[in-house]
Amino acid sequence: MEVRQEQRVQLEGCAKDSMTLHAEGGYPNEICGVLLGREIEGKRVIMNSMPVENTFEADEQYHRFLITPKAMFTAEKLARRDRMDVLGVYHSHPNAPARPSPYDAEHAAWTSWTYVILSVQGGKVVDVKGWQLQDDRAGFDEIELSGS
């Protein structure tokens, strides 16, 4: 798979650390959250991540995640307060690779967002990858996450 160069993304250590703690703490269920940051000189800088509650029923949380509109509103409010923007979302794949599933492709919202997926094996994050939804929404392209 070719790595898409359109979106240049820097993942700050504190955002990655927060996502890692969230993913490992939520294992074996999928966790999810919102990516916050700024566009700086043509680069997307993810400065913070906001964990949100996975609102899927308990028997589905291993396989799916759901972020409510209320959680997105809270993330947007937090971003504005800290002079940032919502730049995308993250979630984990327990015991699966850090690549989009068919469910992810069906439910992705915005082609401009950054999608970060963390692979968690045995309770430890083993891989973190960035993705961007293709303009035609047919799938995802991998993007480089510098600083990760």
C-alpha positions, -999 to 999 in steps of 0.1 A, spaced: 0 0 0 13 34 -10 17 61 17 -3 92 8 17 124 10 -12 149 8 -16 152 45 15 159 65 8 150 102 29 154 132 18 134 163 30 151 195 43 127 222 16 137 247 -12 129 223 4 96 215 9 88 251 -27 96 260 -40 74 232 -17 46 242 -28 47 278 -64 48 267 -61 18 243 -42 -3 268 -66 5 296 -96 -3 275 -83 -36 262 -98 -60 251 -125 -36 240 -121 -10 213 -116 25 226 -121 58 207 -114 94 209 -110 127 192 -77 143 178 -71 179 186 -45 203 172 -37 229 146 -26 234 111 9 250 113 28 259 81 10 233 60 14 205 85 -13 191 107 0 190 143 -19 167 167 -13 182 201 -38 164 222 -63 135 222 -96 134 240 -108 100 250 -145 95 247 -167 67 260 -174 39 235 -212 39 235 -217 6 218 -234 -21 238 -209 -41 259 -212 -72 236 -202 -51 206 -174 -30 221 -148 -55 212 -156 -51 175 -169 -16 170 -168 20 184 -193 48 184 -187 85 193 -219 103 201 -228 138 187 -226 151 223 -190 138 227 -181 155 194 -197 188 206 -176 185 239 -145 179 218 -152 209 196 -158 231 227 -125 219 243 -106 225 211 -120 261 207 -111 268 244 -75 258 238 -73 275 203 -72 242 185 -94 223 160 -108 189 158 -85 172 133 -99 136 133 -105 106 155 -86 76 168 -96 41 179 -80 8 187 -81 -26 171 -77 -52 198 -58 -82 185 -59 -69 150 -37 -48 127 -37 -10 128 -55 -7 94 -91 3 86 -117 -24 87 -148 -25 63 -168 -10 92 -143 19 95 -147 26 58 -185 25 59 -187 49 89 -158 74 82 -171 109 82 -147 134 65 -120 131 38 -100 159 54 -97 142 88 -68 122 102 -78 87 114 -54 71 138 -56 34 145 -37 16 174 -32 -21 172 -33 -36 207 -20 -71 213 -22 -87 247 -30 -54 263 -1 -35 248 -1 -11 218 22 -26 192 15 -3 162 1 31 155 -8 42 120 -24 72 103 -50 71 76 -70 95 54 -103 87 37 -100 88 0 -119 116 -18 -143 91 -34 -148 74 0 -138 41 -15 -112 34 11 -83 48 31 -48 58 22 -20 54 48 -4 87 58 29 92 76 28 102 112 60 120 120 70 120 156 53 87 163 
